[in-house]
């Protein structure tokens, strides 16, 4: 189950990562992370405003507490989903970085053997 979730997360977030990598190159990894966090916070703010407006327009006083609880649950679920998917995406990027590092280390060792 977690493996399929990891694969889905990689498929969903790889275009975003490729977009930011093409903008800034592969050396700068902080900009995509910071912009992702900022965009997530803006999305949560807009979700909260939307839920507040829906509570104001469609609920009565008896349903107000229900909407507040539902709103809190939705915000927590969105935060958890974003954090989990970001974790899987960054984990996959780290594994790719490790593979590239191992390949470059073996190439350096091979080059060192040629010099002797």
C-alpha positions as CSV (number, residue, x, y, z in Angstrom):
1,X,0.0,0.0,0.0
2,X,2.7,2.4,0.9
3,X,4.7,1.5,-2.2
4,X,1.8,2.3,-4.5
5,X,1.3,5.6,-2.6
6,X,5.0,6.4,-3.0
7,X,4.7,5.7,-6.8
8,X,1.6,7.8,-7.1
9,X,3.3,10.6,-5.2
10,X,6.4,10.5,-7.4
11,X,4.2,10.6,-10.5
12,X,2.2,13.5,-9.2
13,X,5.1,15.6,-7.9
14,X,7.8,14.9,-10.5
15,X,6.5,17.5,-13.0
16,X,6.6,20.1,-10.3
17,X,10.1,19.1,-9.3
18,X,11.2,19.1,-13.0
19,X,9.6,22.5,-13.5
20,X,11.5,24.0,-10.6
21,X,14.7,22.2,-11.6
22,X,14.5,23.6,-15.1
23,X,14.0,27.1,-13.6
24,X,16.8,27.1,-11.1
25,X,19.0,24.2,-12.1
26,X,19.8,21.2,-9.9
27,X,22.1,23.0,-7.4
28,X,19.4,25.1,-5.7
29,X,16.9,22.9,-3.8
30,X,15.6,25.5,-1.3
31,X,13.5,27.5,-3.7
32,X,11.1,24.7,-4.7
33,X,10.7,23.7,-1.0
34,X,10.1,27.2,0.2
35,X,7.7,28.0,-2.7
36,X,5.9,24.7,-2.1
37,X,5.4,25.6,1.5
38,X,4.2,29.1,0.7
39,X,1.8,27.9,-2.0
40,X,0.5,25.2,0.5
41,X,-0.2,27.9,3.1
42,X,-1.9,30.1,0.6
43,X,-4.0,27.1,-0.5
44,X,-5.0,26.4,3.1
45,X,-5.8,30.1,3.7
46,X,-8.1,30.1,0.6
47,X,-9.7,26.8,1.7
48,X,-10.4,28.3,5.1
49,X,-12.0,31.4,3.6
50,X,-14.1,29.2,1.3
51,X,-15.3,27.1,4.2
52,X,-16.0,30.2,6.3
53,X,-18.1,31.6,3.5
54,X,-19.9,28.3,3.0
55,X,-20.7,28.2,6.8
56,X,-22.0,31.7,6.8
57,X,-24.2,31.2,3.8
58,X,-25.6,27.7,4.2
59,X,-25.7,26.9,7.9
60,X,-27.9,27.8,10.7
61,X,-26.9,28.1,14.4
62,X,-27.4,24.4,15.0
63,X,-25.1,23.4,12.2
64,X,-22.5,25.9,13.0
65,X,-20.6,23.6,15.4
66,X,-20.8,20.7,12.9
67,X,-19.3,22.9,10.2
68,X,-16.5,24.1,12.5
69,X,-15.5,20.5,13.3
70,X,-15.7,19.5,9.7
71,X,-13.6,22.5,8.7
72,X,-10.9,21.6,11.3
73,X,-10.9,18.0,10.1
74,X,-10.5,19.0,6.5
75,X,-7.7,21.4,7.2
76,X,-5.8,18.7,9.3
77,X,-6.3,16.1,6.5
78,X,-5.1,18.5,3.8
79,X,-2.0,19.3,5.9
80,X,-1.3,15.6,6.5
81,X,-1.7,14.8,2.8
82,X,0.6,17.6,1.8
83,X,3.2,16.6,4.3
84,X,3.1,12.9,3.4
85,X,3.3,13.5,-0.3
86,X,6.1,15.9,0.1
87,X,8.0,13.4,2.2
88,X,7.6,10.7,-0.4
89,X,8.7,13.1,-3.1
90,X,11.8,14.3,-1.3
91,X,12.6,10.7,-0.3
92,X,12.6,9.7,-3.9
93,X,14.8,12.7,-4.9
94,X,17.2,11.8,-2.1
95,X,17.5,8.2,-3.4
96,X,18.2,9.5,-6.9
97,X,20.9,11.8,-5.5
98,X,22.4,8.8,-3.6
99,X,22.5,6.7,-6.8
100,X,24.2,9.5,-8.7
101,X,26.7,10.0,-5.9
102,X,27.6,6.3,-5.9
103,X,28.0,6.3,-9.7
104,X,30.3,9.3,-9.6
105,X,32.3,7.8,-6.7
106,X,32.9,4.6,-8.7
107,X,33.9,6.6,-11.8
108,X,36.4,8.6,-9.6
109,X,37.8,5.4,-8.3
110,X,38.1,3.9,-11.8
111,X,39.8,7.1,-12.9
112,X,42.2,6.8,-10.0
113,X,43.1,3.3,-10.9
114,X,44.0,4.4,-14.4
115,X,46.5,6.9,-13.1
116,X,48.5,4.3,-11.2
